[in-house]
Amino acid sequence: MKYIVVTGGVMSGLGKGITAASVGRILKNKGYDVTAIKIDPYINIDAGTMSPYQHGEVFVLKDGGEVDLDLGNYERFLDSELTHDHNITTGKVYQSVIEKERRGDYLGKTVQIIPHVTDEIKERIRTVAAASGAEICMIEIGGTVGDIESMPFLEAVRQMHAEEPEGHMAFLHVTLVPMDSQGDQKTKPTQHSVRELRELGLRPDMIIARCRVPLGEGAKSKISMFCDVPPEAVISAHDAEEIYTVPLQMEREGLSDYLMRKLNLSVFEIRTHWGEMVERMRRITGEVNVAIVGKYTNLQDAYISIREALKHASIECKCAVNPTWIESEELEEKPDLIEKLDRYDGILVPGGFGSRGTDGKIRTIRYAREHNIPYLGLCLGMQLAVIEFARNALQLKDADSSEFSNTKNPVIDLLPEQEELEDLGGTMRLGNYEAEITLESLAHRIYNKTTITERHRHRYEVNPEYIEKIEAEGMKFTGKNKNRMEILEIPSHPFFIASQFHPEFKSRPGKPAPLFKSFVEAMIEHKNKKEL
């Protein structure tokens, strides 16, 4: 097993995740099986209880793991499926160490950071890497060098470097090269960051310099000299037009040539479909406009998988998708704004938790339904579609979710088996679940399958007691998992479909989520009809 450790310096948010994903993609293009591990130094066990404002989107894995959004980038770039074990947090590590201490596994020894915590970290890394069956494991250490929270993880990989055979481990350090008011690139932050890294016993094999414009030769030479790496090991990671071009950009910088020599890797197969996908993306000519009505729209990282899924679909449909992010509460405060939704070619309502902003989303859904605008609802976007339909088509004015109120008509509710689990605190439906699709439905035409598997993250379900009444009025449930409704659609509408699951989590460049691809196609058709 070869290990590539990605660390960051100077400041957070430099793009370590995209860097790690891009390096993994480059090596996959060379014919190697690559997996990835994200280390988050926070004490939370996982990202499941975190607000999107704290850490962006909570990405859900196939086994139900709720993890950092960088694992979503890994899955998209590597076209792989990871598990919750691929996300290591301080909380997970300390929880395990304390449980072992309580069981007496340490035989009465004083439990310390070194060796017990660092041994736990190393064991987790090696176990996950081995279980993946991959040949190369990317390891991203969150935070920046110097953060007290990251110290045990940096010490653990330092020990691993000493324990692994020569040529089995490489360190990539991502730093910032800012520009001064004269336009000169300044290398001092990088020099100080590398010095701090070396004080911890770690020597970078390659420096990835994040900069606005390509790194000049003078700056590259300075970094090479003061940081003790060859010039070819200083890679310019200047701002890219699109994240999917980053692997190609790094390849042109010579990253793979140097890294593969460092790890004694040879090229035995070249996979070129990534470059072809990027070229298709560059050749896109048409465009459609979509309104995304949510409650975290001021922080687009909260919806990063939706943004990328639309992008994947746009590549396949050869049509750019221009999103407008609309805060749902604005539609409550300014009802007149609803009329402006007519300018869009499609409307998307994403998932979420809590009652804030739901009235604005419900008004949005009603407008899409009554004005024949293509609509895609995801998770809460499906539940609110049921509530809107029950209120306005069934005339159940107090129809609501029991998550939001004690209504007499809980069209969205906890199912009996979930209520039993509520006392145990385990009512969430997370990860992969199957759905059976009704023949000759829109859902069947989209998937061309009768059984699908998609990822979930929700607690409440469509109440089975209301299904017959709802379907009698024209809304059909065409995807089901036993008594759980997975997909709804309105056959009389040009394109109105919603899913209880999150199709965006399985969307990939070159392999768009079927619901998103069909949504973009519907928007193109809607726009063409408007222009006639």
N, C-alpha and C positions, 0 to 999 in steps of 0.2 A: 504494500500500500504506500502510495506517495501522498504527502500532505503539503498543502499550500496554505499558509496562514496569512490572513489579510488584517493588518492593524491600521489605525488611523491616528493622525496627529494634528495639531494646531487647533482644530475645532471640529465639532460634530456636524453631521449633515453634508459631508463632502461627497458622498456617493460610494461608500465602501461596499454597500450591497450590490449596486450596479457593477462596480469593479469586479467583485468576486464572481457575480453571475456571468459577466463578460469573459473573464479568464476561463471559467468553466466551459462556456460555450466555445471558445477558441480551441480548447483541448478536446472537446467533443467533436468539433469539426475535423480534428486530426485523427479521429478514430478511437478515442479512449472513452471508457465509461466513467462518468464523473458524478459524484454526489456532493452535497453541501451541508454544512452545519453552521447555524447561527448561534453565537454566544451572546446572551443579553445579561449584563451585570446587575440588573435590578433584582430585588428580593422577591418580587411577585413570582409565584409558581409558573404562571403563564400570562399571556396577554388578554385572557378572556374577560377579566373584570375591569380592564382599563378603558377609560373614556377615549374616543377617537381624537379628542383635542390633546390628549397626552402623547399618544403614540401612533396616530393615524389609524388606518384600517386594521381590524383584527382579521387575519387570514385564517381560514379553516382548512385543515388537511383531511385526507381521506379517512383517517382513523378518529376524527373528531378533535384533534389537537387544535387549540386556539393559540395562534402564534403571531410573531412579528411579521409585518408586511414584507420584509426582505425575503422570507421564505416563499412568498408569492412570486417575487422576481426570479428566485432560483428555479421554481417549477416552470415558469414561462420560458426562461432562457434555456434550461436544460431539457425541457420537455419530459419531465420526470414527476413522480409522485413521492413525496416525503412523508414522514410520520412525526408525531410529537417529540420523539426522541432526538430529532434533528435540531431541535431548539433547546439549548441548554441555558438555564438561568441560575443565578445565585440561589434563588429560592429552592429550586429542584435539588441542587447540590447539597445545600445545608440541611434540607429536610432528610435526604438520604443518609447523610453522615450522622445526624442526630438519631435517626431510627436505628442505625447500626450500633451506635453507642449505647442506646437503651437496651438493645438485645444482648449486649455484651460481646459484640463481634471484635472489639478492639482489646479484649482480654485485660481490662483494667488499666490500659495505658492512658496517659493524658492526651486527650484529643486536641490536635492543633492544626493550624492552617497548613503547615508543612510538617509531616507528609500527608496527613489524612485527607484534607480538602483537595490538595493538588492531585493526590492519587485518585480520588473520586472523579475529578475532572478528566484526567488522562484515561481512566477506565471507560468513562462514558464516550469520549471521542473515539477511542479504538473500537469499542463495541458497536457503535453506530456505523462506523466506516466499514467494518468487517461484514456486518449484517446486510449492508446495501449491495454487496457483491461488486462494487465499483473498483476501479483501479486507482483513481485519484479522488482525494477528499479535500474540498475547499473548506476552510475554517475561517469565518469572519468573527473577529472579536469586537463587540460593540463598544461604544464610547471612544474616548481618546486616551492615548498613552499619557500616564500621569494621574488619571482618575483613580482614586483610592479603591473604587468598586471593582476595577479591572485587574488589580494587582495579582490576585490568586490565579486568574486565568493566564496572564502573561507569564507568571512563574511556572505554571503547568506546561505551557508549550516550550518554555526554555528547557525544562527537564526532558520533554519529549525529544527535542533536538539532540540532546546529548545521548539519549537512549536509542534513537533510530539510526540505522546504517547510513553511511555517507551517501549523499545524493538522493535521500528519501524525503527530505523536508526543505521547503523554501519559504522565505518570509518576504511578503510584499507590504510596503508601507505607503499609505495614501496620505499625501500632505497637500497643503494649499500654497500656491505661489501667487500672491496678490500683485496688483499693479499699483504703482504710486501715481500721483497726479500728472507726472511727466510721461506716463505710459511705460515706465521701466518695470520689469518683472523682478520682484524681490525674493531672494532665496533664504534670507535669514530665518523666517519661521520654520522652513524645512530643516535647516541646519540644527536649530534648537530642538526640534521634535526628534530628529534622529539621534542627537546627543542624549536626550532623555531615554530613548529606547535602548541605547547601548549601555546606559547606566544600569539598566535592569538585566543586562546580560544577553540582550538580543541584538543581533546584527542583521539589518535588512539586506536581502539579496537583490532587491529591485525596489525602486522608488517610483510611485505613480504620482505625477505632479498634476494636481487639478488647477487649471488656469482658464481664464476667459478666452485667450487666443493661443495658438500653438506656441509651445515653449521654445524660446530662442536658443541658439547655439551657445551664447554666452552664459545664460542661466543654466543650461544643461551642463556645461563644463564646470561651473561653480559647484553645482549640487554633486556632481561626480567627484570632484576633488575634495570638498569638505565633508562629504558623507561616505567617502571610501567605497564607492561602487563604480564599475566601469561605465563609460558614457552610454553604451548601448543598453545598460540596465536602468537608465533614467527615461521613463516613458511619459510623453506629453499626453495628458488626459484633458484636453481642452474641451470647451463646451461643444456638445454635439447637437445637430439638428433634430435628432431623435434617438432615444435610448437604444433602439435596436441596431443603430449604426455603430455603437461603441465597440463591439467586438471587432468589426472590420477596421475601425480607426486604430485600435490598439494593435491589430495585426500588421497594419501598414507601418506602425512605429517599431516593429521588430520584436514585440513582446514574446511571441511564441518561440522564436528562434533561440533567444537567450534562455528563457525559462526551461525549454525542453533540453537544452544542453546541461543546464544546472541539475536537472532531475534525471539525466541519462535516459531521456525518452526519444523514441524514434517515430517517424510518421509511417504508419502502415495502411492508412486509408484516408482519403480526403472526402469530406461530405460538404457539398457546395450549396445545399438547398437554402441555407441561411442567407447567403449573398443574393440568391435569386428572389427570396422573399423581400429583402430590402429593396431590390431593384423594382419589384412590382409596386412597392409602397411609393417609390419615387415617381412612378409613371401614372399615379392617380390623377384624374383630371376633374371629374364631377364633384359635387358636394351637396350635402343635405344638412339641415339644422335640427338639432334635437334639444328639447327642454328637459333638464334633469332637475326634478323638484324634490329636494331633500331638506334635512335639518342640520347637516354639517357642511354645507356647501362653501363656507368660508375657508374650509380646510380640505382641499381636493384630495389630499392623501387618504382621507376617510373613505374615498370611493375609488381608490387607485385601480382595483381589479375591474370595476365597471368601465373606467376610462380606457384601460388596455383592451378589454373585450370588444368595445366599440371599434377600437383601432384595428384589432385582428379582423373583425368583420368587414371593415372598410377596405382593407387590403384585398380580400377575396371578392368584394363587390365592385372594386375599382372606383370607389367613390368616397371622398373624404367626409367624415362626420364631424361637424362643428358643434360642440356642446355648449349650451348656456346653462350655468349653474344657478338655480333659483331657490332662494331660501323660502321654505313653505310658510313660515310665519308672516312673510311679507304679503302673501296672498290672503291671509286672514285680516291683516291690518289695512290692506288696500284692495278690496274686492274687485275694483275696476281693472286691476292687472290681469285678472283671469281672461278677459277678452283678448289680451295680447298674445295668448297662447296659440291663437289662430295662425300666427306668422310662422310657426314651427312645422316641420315635416313629420315630427313624431314627439311623443311625450314618454318619459321614463320616470317611474317612481321607485326608488331603491328601498332596501331594508332599513331597519332601525328599531330602537326600543323606546318605550315611554310614549306618553300622550302628546308631548310638545310638538306642535306643528302638524298634527294629524288632520285638523279641520281644513287646513290649506291644501293638503294632499288629496283629501276627499273631494274638494271642489275641483281640483285639477282633474281627477279621474272622471268626475261627472262631465266635465267639459269635453274631455277626449272621447267619452262614450257617446255623448249626444251630438258631437260635431264630426264624428267619423274620422278622427285623427288617430293614426297608428299609436297603439299604447302597449307598453311592456311594463309589467309590474313584477317586482322581485321581493319575495318574502313578505314584509309588511306591506309592500305595494300590491300584493295579492289579497291580503287580509282586508286592507282598506277598500279594495275593489268590491269585495263581498259586502262590506258595510254600506258602501255607497249605493250598491244595487238594491240591497234590502231596504234602505231608507227611501229611495226614490222610485224604484220599480215595484217593490212589494208594499210600499207605503207603511213600512214599520219604522216610524219616525224616531223611536228610541233605540233602534238597532245599534249595537256597539260591540266592542270587545270587552270581556271581563277583565282584561288587563287595564282598561281605562276607567271603567265605571261598574256599578252594581245594577246594570240595566236588566229589565225584564225580558229583553230579546238579545241574549248574548250569541250572536251569529258566529262570533269567534270566541272560543272558550278553551279551557283545559279539558282534555278528554278524561274519562273516569280513571284510566290506568295512570295518567299523569298526576291526577289529584292524590292518588295513593303515594306517589313518589315525592310529592311536595314536602311532606314532613321530613323526608330525608335530604331535601335540598338538591334533588337531581332531576329536575323536570325538563331540562334542555334536550332537544333532539339535535345532535351534532354529527357531522361527518357524512359518509356515504350511506344512502338508502336507495332502494329500488323503487321504481314506479311503473305501473302497468298502464299502457296508453290505449285509449279507445280507437278502434279502427275507423278510417274515413273521417277523422277529425283533423283540425288544423295542426294539433300537436303531432299527430301521426305523419302528416305530410312533411312537417319540419324535421322530425327525427328519423322518419322512415324505419321505425322500429316499434315493437309492441312492449318492449321492456328496456328501460334506461336506468342508469345509476348516476345520481347527482349528489352534491354536497349541501348539507343543511346547517342552519344555525338559528333555531327559534324555539319557542316554548309553547305558544298557543296555536290552536288548529281551527279549521272550519268546523263548526258545530254540526254533526251529522243530522240533528233533529230538523235543520232548516234546509237541507239539500233538496228535498223533493219540491218544496215551495219555490226555491230559487230557480231550479231547472225548469219548472213549469212556466216561468216568466222569460226564459230565453238565455240564461247564463248556464253553460254546461261545464261539468267537471270531467275533464277528459284524461286526467292522469291521477291515479290513485295508488296508495299503499295501504291495502286493507281498508280500514275506516278513516284513513287520513287522506285529505284531498291535496294533490300535488300540483295539478295544473287546472286552470279555468280558462274558458274562452267564450266569446259571444259570436256564434256563427253568422248572425245577421250583420255584424260589424265588419268593415273591410280588413281590420287587423286589430284585435283586442285579445291579448293573451297575458297571463300572469302565472308565475310559478311560486310555490312555497319554498323551493330550494334556491340556491345561488348558482346559476349556470356560469357566472363570471369566474368562479374559482377554478374551473377546468378549461377555460379558454386558453389557447396557445397561438403564438405567431405561426401562421400557416395551417392552423387547425382551430378555426374560430368556433365558439359555442354556437350550436345550431339555432337557439332562440335569438341570439344577437344577430347572426347572419340574416335570418328571416326578417327581423325587425328592420335592419338597414335596407333590405330589399323592398319591404313595405313602404318605408319612407321615400325611397326613390320613386316607386310607383305613385305614391300620393303626390309628390312634388310634380311629376310629369303630368298628372291629371289636372292639377291646379294651373299649370302653365298652358294647357290647351285652350 
